[in-house]
Amino acid sequence: MYAVVDDRNQQYRVQPGDRIQIHLRAGVAEGDAITFDKVCVLGGEGAGKIGTPFVSGASVTGKVVRQLKGPKVITGKWKRRKNSRRRRGFRAQYTVVQIESING
């Protein structure tokens, strides 16, 4: 069985046992449970359900594994002959969630 979950306008296709990397959830610690209530599609063996926009009564539960930082992205811009240079770095923060079960 699989589900397509909407988490803050990002959609993920998940199955029990999968680990997904979502944008940082502030206020959660390792081992906490997370419930995704916005399920767009339920599928698997037999018939599936497609939500309009979400499947009513369906949810996906997961457990926070860890929180980490992504790779550093460095951007820069410059103008020739003007002695104008800008350099800026950015590291996105993520929460890794292990999917426990799909209810629906």
C-alpha positions as CSV (number, residue, x, y, z in Angstrom):
1,M,0.0,0.0,0.0
2,Y,1.2,3.5,-0.8
3,A,0.0,7.1,-0.2
4,V,0.8,10.5,-1.6
5,V,1.1,12.9,1.2
6,D,0.9,16.7,1.0
7,D,3.2,18.5,3.6
8,R,3.2,22.3,3.3
9,N,2.7,22.2,-0.5
10,Q,5.3,19.5,-1.1
11,Q,4.0,16.1,-2.1
12,Y,5.7,12.8,-1.2
13,R,4.9,9.2,-2.3
14,V,5.4,7.0,0.8
15,Q,5.1,3.4,1.8
16,P,5.4,1.9,5.3
17,G,9.1,1.7,6.2
18,D,10.2,4.5,3.9
19,R,12.3,7.4,5.1
20,I,11.5,10.8,3.7
21,Q,13.3,14.1,4.1
22,I,10.9,17.0,4.7
23,H,11.6,20.7,5.4
24,L,12.5,21.4,9.0
25,R,9.7,20.9,11.5
26,A,10.5,23.2,14.5
27,G,9.5,22.0,17.9
28,V,9.9,18.2,17.3
29,A,12.6,16.0,18.7
30,E,14.0,12.7,17.7
31,G,11.5,9.9,18.4
32,D,8.4,12.1,18.3
33,A,5.4,11.0,16.2
34,I,4.2,13.0,13.2
35,T,0.8,12.6,11.6
36,F,0.2,13.7,8.0
37,D,-3.5,14.4,7.6
38,K,-3.5,15.7,4.0
39,V,-3.4,12.5,1.9
40,C,-4.0,13.1,-1.8
41,V,-4.0,9.5,-3.0
42,L,-4.3,6.0,-1.4
43,G,-3.2,3.1,-3.6
44,G,-2.1,-0.4,-3.6
45,E,-3.4,-3.8,-4.4
46,G,-6.9,-3.7,-5.6
47,A,-8.6,-0.3,-5.8
48,G,-7.2,3.0,-4.8
49,K,-8.8,6.3,-3.6
50,I,-8.1,9.7,-5.2
51,G,-9.0,12.7,-3.0
52,T,-10.7,15.9,-4.1
53,P,-8.4,17.4,-3.0
54,F,-7.7,15.1,0.0
55,V,-9.0,11.6,1.0
56,S,-11.3,12.0,3.9
57,G,-10.4,10.0,7.0
58,A,-7.0,9.0,5.7
59,S,-3.8,9.7,7.5
60,V,-0.1,8.7,7.6
61,T,1.9,8.4,10.8
62,G,5.6,8.6,11.0
63,K,8.4,8.9,13.6
64,V,11.1,11.6,13.5
65,V,14.5,9.9,13.0
66,R,16.8,13.0,13.0
67,Q,17.2,16.6,11.9
68,L,20.0,17.6,9.6
69,K,21.4,20.2,7.4
70,G,21.6,19.8,3.6
71,P,24.6,20.6,1.4
72,K,25.9,24.1,1.2
73,V,24.8,26.1,-1.8
74,I,26.9,29.0,-2.7
75,T,25.6,31.8,-4.9
76,G,27.4,34.8,-6.2
77,K,26.9,37.6,-8.6
78,W,29.4,40.0,-10.0
79,K,29.6,42.9,-12.5
80,R,32.5,43.2,-14.7
81,R,34.8,46.2,-14.4
82,K,32.8,47.6,-11.5
83,N,34.6,45.9,-8.5
84,S,31.2,44.7,-7.4
85,R,31.1,41.1,-6.1
86,R,28.6,39.4,-3.7
87,R,28.9,35.9,-2.4
88,R,26.3,34.2,-0.1
89,G,25.9,30.7,1.2
90,F,22.8,28.8,2.3
91,R,22.2,25.4,4.0
92,A,18.6,24.1,4.1
93,Q,17.5,22.3,7.3
94,Y,15.6,19.0,7.0
95,T,13.7,16.6,9.2
96,V,14.0,12.8,8.4
97,V,10.8,10.9,9.0
98,Q,10.3,7.2,8.9
99,I,6.9,6.2,7.8
100,E,5.2,3.8,10.3
101,S,1.7,3.2,9.0
102,I,-0.9,4.3,6.5
103,N,-4.4,4.6,7.9
104,G,-7.4,4.9,5.7
